[in-house]
Every structure is written in structure tokens, then in C-alpha cells.
Amino acid sequence: MKQSVIGIADTNDRGRSLEEIAVALERTEEFRILRRLRPHDEFIAGIPDVQTKIGLVVDVETTGLDTSRDEVIELAMLKFAYLPDGRVSRVIDTFAALNEPTIAVTDEITALTGITNEMLAGQKIDGAAVESFVSDVAVVIAHQAAFDRQFSERYWETFQHRPWACSATQVNWRALGFEGARLVQLLAGIGMFHDAHRAVDDCRALLEILAFRPDGQAETFLGKLLGAARRKTVRIWAESSPFEMKDQLKRRAYRWSDGADGGRKSWYVDIDATMADAELRFLRTEIYGREVDPPMKEFTAFDRFSRRS
């Protein structure tokens, strides 16, 4: 996507509406306009509930990044109805609750989330309320699912039994013309900006992005995400690969795991299951130079991104 720029209208345009001015500037192709996000409650009118499934956007705020030790301080959820092809019908409900951790929230976390220790004092998230809210959802979506899923599963067992999708990693945003996968970049790519104050605001912003259908395309971004989530993936570990091959593995999108979480200490890659044979040929010819059978594991949306995997 081209860099977005906000133009200032000439004083001669004072009699025109802001939207008219924005459209006029866009037509010159010298300006890109960002409009303030106005979240929808209804995207497609008149769709019977019997035709839709229920999705859930989740965002957790925490005391830190360690998914095994840090604590959840806020849980935000946005429940919505969608059609099987990925079109969003409407927002059903929202959930937002705070949780007081056993340690004080740092100034850094407060600056990042807007949540203070005073706000958290005496707060506790009702587990039964979370269970009830999640009970009828067909898919859980988070913008960094490996982070949000692992925290959510630690606190609420119901998340262990739901299929998950990651809107940050399971859509190739750059191939679609975006500058990156951060929410602010995705919003700018569809001509919007928002003032994120709390986690539920980010849930709203993400749903607007997922519901968006680019000009000339039949599929929404949610449709693309659901398609990716439904496919099986395979993780292949390049165990004991030669050290001098690490740069070649990195160029192939392999990532390093230091085994600190109890997993394998190895380079690994997650790929579509249909690409597994080609990846094995690459490892055997380009990395090891011999026949090897590296460890592999297949994943679906029910265990992908989970610590249990």
C-alpha cells in the first residue's frame, strides 16, 4: 500500500463537507486520506441467524510476554456472526474485564495498555462468564494467536477446545499490498485510523479489517483467514542441521527455538501440509546432503498456536 497522507483543504472549500473535500483530494491521486474508524454493529442487514456461524475476536493484556509465567490483566472479546464464505453479518456482543495480578503492573505495561494498578485493584475475571460467552463460537481469532491462545488456555479451559486462527500470520498481508501486519498498518491500508484506548477497541478494529473486501475481489479478509485456518499445517524441525547452513534456513523462513519452553532446540518451519514433501527434498539436498527423516508434526486449528502442541 502507498503511504497514506492527510491533506488540508483550501480555504475556498469551507462550504463543502469534509467528505466532499476528502473525495476531491483523493481524485487528484496526490493524496491518500485516512478516515476515522466508525465501528459497525451491523455489516449485512437481514441475514437470519440460522445461516451464520459465530466467531470471536480475542485480545488479552498481560504483565509481560512470558506465556508461562506472566499474568493476564485484561480480557477483551468481541462476538460476531458471519457467513461461511467469510462475510461478516453483525456484532453480537462484547466482553471486557480486568484482573488484578499478584505483582504490580510496571510503568512500561501501563504505557502500553493504559491500565494502572489502581484500575486493577480488587478486579477478577469471572471464569463462568467467560465459559458462557465462548460456549457457542465456531472459531477464535487473535492478532497474535500464539500469544493470546497460550495465555487464554492457562486461565480458561474452554479455549483449549476451540479452533483458533491468527490474523497476523495466517494472511499474507504484504502480498496483498500492505506495508506490514500491525493493526495500524492494516487500518491505514483500508483507509482508516483509530484511537485505541483499550483491548476491546483493538477487537473492533480487527473485525473491521477482516470484514473488508477489496475492490474487485469476491473474498473478504476474513474469508482468506478462514481458508488458511481450515488447512492442515506441518512443523518440520531441522534438528542437528549444520551450523553453516543457518543463514540458508533463515532465508527459507525457519525460526530458531532454544528449547526453553520444553520443546526441541532446533530450527523449525511451519508450512502447509501439501508442501511437506518439497520441504523434505530441500532439507535432504540443500541442508544435510543426505537422506534424513527430520521430526515432523501435523497441526489443525484445534491445536495450532497452543502450548499443548
Secondary structure, 3 states (H helix, E strand, C coil): CCCCECCCCCHHHCCCCHHHHHHHHHHCCCCECCEECCCCCECCCCCCHHHCEEEEEEEEEECCCCCCCCCEEEEEEEEEEECCCCCEEEEEEEEEEECCCCCCCCHHHHHHHCCCHHHHCCCCCCHHHHHHHHCCCCEEEECCHHHHHHHHHHHCHHHHHCCEEECCCCCCCCCCCCCCCCHHHHHHHCCEECCCCCHHHHHHHHHHHHHCCCCCCCCCHHHHHHHHHHCCEEEEEECCCCHHHHHHHHHCCCEEEECCCCCCEEEEEEEEHHHHHHHHHHHHHHHHCCCCCCCEEEECCCCCCCCCC
